[in-house]
């Protein structure tokens, strides 16, 4: 698969499938937690990477981004809470449509999954 084919599939096919879920509660989304003017909306962000520099740190520990493994893309999924994550990934749609499509373009042997909890770092400016 060429980079163009990869990006086209990731954006046009996988992105469209991810947005086509019947039950909108099964979709990743961002919910206003009360500390910002963000509306409730679906949030699945794909970022294509071009010409980035990944690799090990000089005299540092190994990182997930080794020189032998280039990174072409990142995906960010936002969820309300842990129950929402479980509901999303255990849905029939995720199991029978989204997951199998991932095998058509993703290199699971070198994929890196990270999870974080978003919270405010200080007062929100007016």
C-alpha positions as CSV (number, residue, x, y, z in Angstrom):
1,X,0.0,0.0,0.0
2,X,1.4,3.4,-0.9
3,X,1.3,6.4,1.4
4,X,-1.4,7.9,-0.7
5,X,-3.5,4.7,-0.6
6,X,-3.0,4.6,3.1
7,X,-4.0,8.2,3.7
8,X,-7.0,7.8,1.3
9,X,-8.2,4.7,3.1
10,X,-7.6,6.1,6.6
11,X,-9.5,9.3,5.8
12,X,-12.2,8.4,3.3
13,X,-13.0,4.8,4.2
14,X,-12.2,4.4,7.9
15,X,-13.2,7.9,8.8
16,X,-16.5,7.6,7.1
17,X,-17.2,4.2,8.7
18,X,-16.3,5.6,12.1
19,X,-18.8,8.4,11.6
20,X,-21.6,6.2,10.3
21,X,-22.6,4.5,13.6
22,X,-26.3,4.4,14.0
23,X,-26.1,4.8,17.8
24,X,-24.4,8.2,18.3
25,X,-23.8,7.3,22.0
26,X,-21.4,4.5,20.8
27,X,-19.2,7.1,19.0
28,X,-16.2,8.8,20.5
29,X,-17.2,12.3,21.6
30,X,-16.2,15.2,23.7
31,X,-18.5,16.4,26.4
32,X,-18.2,19.9,28.0
33,X,-17.0,19.1,31.5
34,X,-17.9,22.6,32.8
35,X,-14.5,24.2,32.5
36,X,-14.6,25.5,29.0
37,X,-16.8,26.8,26.3
38,X,-16.7,23.5,24.3
39,X,-20.0,22.2,22.9
40,X,-20.9,18.5,23.1
41,X,-19.9,17.0,19.8
42,X,-18.3,14.0,18.2
43,X,-14.6,14.1,18.2
44,X,-12.3,11.8,16.2
45,X,-9.2,13.5,15.0
46,X,-6.9,12.1,12.3
47,X,-3.6,13.8,11.8
48,X,-1.4,12.8,8.9
49,X,2.3,13.1,9.5
50,X,4.6,14.3,6.8
51,X,8.4,14.7,7.1
52,X,8.5,14.3,10.9
53,X,11.6,13.4,12.9
54,X,11.1,10.4,15.2
55,X,13.7,8.4,16.9
56,X,15.6,7.7,20.0
57,X,16.8,10.4,22.4
58,X,20.6,10.9,22.6
59,X,21.9,9.0,25.7
60,X,18.2,8.4,26.7
61,X,15.9,5.5,27.2
62,X,14.2,3.8,24.3
63,X,11.0,5.4,23.2
64,X,8.0,4.1,21.3
65,X,9.2,6.1,18.3
66,X,12.3,4.2,17.1
67,X,14.0,5.1,13.9
68,X,13.1,1.8,12.3
69,X,9.4,2.6,12.7
70,X,8.1,5.6,11.0
71,X,4.8,7.2,12.0
72,X,2.4,8.2,9.3
73,X,-0.6,9.1,11.3
74,X,-2.1,9.7,14.7
75,X,-5.7,9.3,15.7
76,X,-7.3,10.9,18.8
77,X,-10.5,9.6,20.2
78,X,-12.3,11.5,23.0
79,X,-14.7,9.8,25.4
80,X,-16.9,10.9,28.3
81,X,-15.6,8.3,30.8
82,X,-14.4,4.7,31.1
83,X,-17.9,3.3,30.6
84,X,-18.1,5.2,27.3
85,X,-14.8,3.6,26.1
86,X,-16.1,0.2,27.0
87,X,-19.4,0.7,25.3
88,X,-17.7,2.1,22.2
89,X,-15.1,-0.7,21.7
90,X,-17.5,-3.5,22.7
91,X,-20.3,-2.4,20.4
92,X,-21.2,-4.8,17.5
93,X,-20.4,-2.0,15.0
94,X,-16.9,-1.6,16.4
95,X,-16.4,-5.4,16.4
96,X,-17.8,-6.2,13.0
97,X,-17.1,-3.0,11.0
98,X,-14.5,-0.6,12.5
99,X,-12.1,-3.3,13.8
100,X,-11.9,-5.4,10.7
101,X,-11.4,-2.3,8.5
102,X,-8.3,-1.4,10.6
103,X,-6.6,-4.6,9.5
104,X,-6.8,-3.3,5.9
105,X,-4.4,-0.4,6.6
106,X,-3.0,-0.4,10.1
107,X,0.3,-2.0,11.2
108,X,-0.7,-3.3,14.6
109,X,2.8,-4.6,15.3
110,X,4.2,-1.1,15.5
111,X,1.1,0.8,16.6
112,X,1.3,2.7,19.9
113,X,-1.8,3.3,22.1
114,X,-1.7,6.0,24.7
115,X,-4.5,7.0,27.1
116,X,-4.8,10.2,29.0
117,X,-7.3,11.9,31.3
118,X,-8.0,15.5,30.3
119,X,-8.3,18.1,33.1
120,X,-7.8,21.8,33.3
121,X,-4.3,23.0,34.1
122,X,-5.5,26.4,35.3
123,X,-8.2,29.0,35.0
124,X,-9.8,29.3,31.6
125,X,-9.2,32.8,30.2
126,X,-12.4,34.8,29.5
